[in-house]
Every structure is written in C-alpha cells, then in structure tokens.
Amino acid sequence: MIKEKKISRRKFLKKISFSAALPALFLWLKSSHDRIAVSERKEVILPFSEIAEGITFYDSVIIHKENGELTILSSSCTHLGCKISSHKNGEFICPCHGSRFDESGNVKNGPALKPLKNIQFTFDRKKETIKFYV
C-alpha cells in the first residue's frame, strides 16, 4: 500500500508559483541581455571608395571587396572567439587553434564547426558610404 504524503495548500501554491516564475525570470534576463548587447554595438561608416580591393582587416571585421562586391565577416573565430588577422592562400586562419575558413567564411578545417558570422551592412548611394555595426 502506498502512503500518501499530504501537502498543505500554502506549500502547493508556493511550489507552483516558483515553477511558473523561473521561465519568466529566464526570459526577462535573456531579453535584458539582448538589449544591453545591442546598445553596446558600435556604428561604423566607411566611404566605399576608400575600401581597398581584396581583403582588409578592420577592427573586429574582415572586409572582402572584389569587383565592386562587398562581404563583411566577423573576425571572431567561431571555435573560441580568437581574433582572426591572417589571410593566406585564400583562407582566413585562426591563430589560436588553426581553424581555417574560405573567403566566404565557411569552415574548411576545424576545430571550428560554424562559419564566420556575416555582418549585415547598408549602402548609402548618395554619400557612397557603407554602414554596419560591430
């Protein structure tokens, strides 16, 4: 025979309240972290004509300009976040653990498993500038 353990109404309501509050607390913390991260981002505006053809390492991004086409990638390795500042034989090379990425940011050799983050930018035709956030 199974013995039932009686729980008071007060204890039951406390447990339910606590269980319901945890997900709400998690969501609040996550949303406040996202707002902080957005506010800490720095706006960068560069004249398009001053961006050299080829590969340029600028601050925390890699700018790849080829035949007027522009790609901006994060220079943070997706393995452990080391700053990539080397480009050899068409590959970006992480100095910490040797991950290699092609010029589109795709992983060619690990330990990184994810491609480099593609940074969105806007082009102002009037001013001929590009704007992005880092």
C-alpha positions as CSV (number, residue, x, y, z in Angstrom):
1,M,0.0,0.0,0.0
2,I,1.3,3.5,-1.0
3,K,1.3,6.1,1.7
4,E,0.2,9.5,0.5
5,K,2.1,12.5,1.7
6,K,-0.2,15.4,2.4
7,I,0.9,18.8,1.4
8,S,-0.6,22.0,2.6
9,R,-2.4,24.3,0.2
10,R,0.1,27.1,1.0
11,K,3.2,24.9,0.2
12,F,1.5,23.7,-3.0
13,L,0.8,27.3,-4.2
14,K,4.4,28.3,-3.3
15,K,5.8,25.5,-5.4
16,I,3.5,26.3,-8.3
17,S,4.4,30.0,-8.1
18,F,8.1,29.3,-8.0
19,S,7.8,26.9,-11.0
20,A,6.0,29.5,-13.0
21,A,8.4,32.3,-12.0
22,L,11.5,30.5,-13.3
23,P,10.7,30.6,-17.0
24,A,9.6,34.2,-16.7
25,L,12.8,35.2,-14.9
26,F,14.9,33.4,-17.6
27,L,13.0,35.3,-20.4
28,W,13.4,38.6,-18.7
29,L,17.2,38.1,-18.2
30,K,17.6,37.0,-21.8
31,S,15.7,40.0,-23.2
32,S,17.6,42.5,-21.0
33,H,21.0,40.9,-22.1
34,D,20.0,41.3,-25.7
35,R,19.1,44.9,-25.2
36,I,22.4,45.5,-23.5
37,A,24.3,43.8,-26.3
38,V,22.6,45.9,-28.9
39,S,23.3,49.1,-27.1
40,E,27.0,48.3,-26.8
41,R,27.4,47.8,-30.6
42,K,29.4,50.5,-32.4
43,E,28.2,52.0,-35.6
44,V,30.9,52.1,-38.4
45,I,30.5,54.3,-41.5
46,L,33.2,53.9,-44.2
47,P,33.5,55.6,-47.6
48,F,33.0,52.8,-50.2
49,S,35.7,54.2,-52.5
50,E,38.3,54.0,-49.7
51,I,37.9,50.3,-49.1
52,A,40.7,48.6,-50.9
53,E,40.2,45.7,-53.4
54,G,40.9,42.4,-51.8
55,I,41.0,41.6,-48.1
56,T,41.1,44.2,-45.3
57,F,41.2,43.5,-41.6
58,Y,39.3,46.4,-39.9
59,D,38.7,46.5,-36.2
60,S,36.7,43.3,-35.5
61,V,35.7,42.5,-39.0
62,I,37.1,41.2,-42.3
63,I,36.1,43.2,-45.4
64,H,36.3,41.4,-48.7
65,K,35.9,43.6,-51.7
66,E,36.1,42.0,-55.1
67,N,34.9,43.5,-58.4
68,G,32.8,46.0,-56.5
69,E,31.1,43.3,-54.5
70,L,31.4,43.5,-50.7
71,T,31.3,40.9,-48.0
72,I,31.8,41.7,-44.3
73,L,32.6,38.9,-41.9
74,S,33.2,38.9,-38.2
75,S,36.9,38.3,-37.4
76,S,36.0,36.3,-34.3
77,C,36.7,32.6,-34.7
78,T,33.5,30.5,-34.1
79,H,35.5,28.0,-32.1
80,L,36.6,30.1,-29.1
81,G,36.4,33.7,-30.3
82,C,40.0,34.3,-31.1
83,K,40.6,37.3,-33.5
84,I,41.5,36.2,-37.0
85,S,44.0,38.5,-38.6
86,S,45.7,36.3,-41.1
87,H,44.8,35.5,-44.8
88,K,47.0,33.1,-46.8
89,N,46.2,31.2,-50.0
90,G,42.6,32.2,-50.0
91,E,42.0,31.2,-46.4
92,F,41.4,33.0,-43.1
93,I,43.5,31.3,-40.4
94,C,42.7,31.4,-36.6
95,P,45.9,32.0,-34.7
96,C,44.8,30.1,-31.6
97,H,43.8,26.6,-32.8
98,G,44.3,26.6,-36.6
99,S,40.7,26.7,-37.8
100,R,40.6,27.7,-41.5
101,F,37.8,29.5,-43.3
102,D,37.4,30.2,-47.0
103,E,36.8,33.8,-48.2
104,S,33.1,33.4,-47.8
105,G,33.6,32.5,-44.1
106,N,32.8,28.8,-44.5
107,V,34.8,26.3,-42.4
108,K,37.5,24.5,-44.3
109,N,39.3,22.9,-41.4
110,G,38.3,22.7,-37.7
111,P,38.2,22.7,-34.7
112,A,35.6,25.4,-35.6
113,L,32.3,23.9,-36.7
114,K,30.3,27.1,-37.6
115,P,31.1,29.6,-40.4
116,L,32.2,33.1,-39.6
117,K,29.3,35.5,-38.9
118,N,28.2,37.5,-41.9
119,I,27.8,41.2,-40.9
120,Q,24.9,43.0,-42.5
121,F,25.6,46.4,-43.9
122,T,23.7,49.2,-45.8
123,F,25.0,51.2,-48.7
124,D,24.1,54.9,-48.9
125,R,24.1,55.7,-52.6
126,K,24.0,59.5,-52.1
127,K,27.0,59.6,-49.8
128,E,28.6,56.4,-51.3
129,T,29.3,55.0,-47.8
130,I,28.6,51.7,-46.1
131,K,27.3,51.4,-42.6
132,F,27.4,48.4,-40.3
133,Y,27.6,47.6,-36.6
134,V,30.3,45.8,-34.6
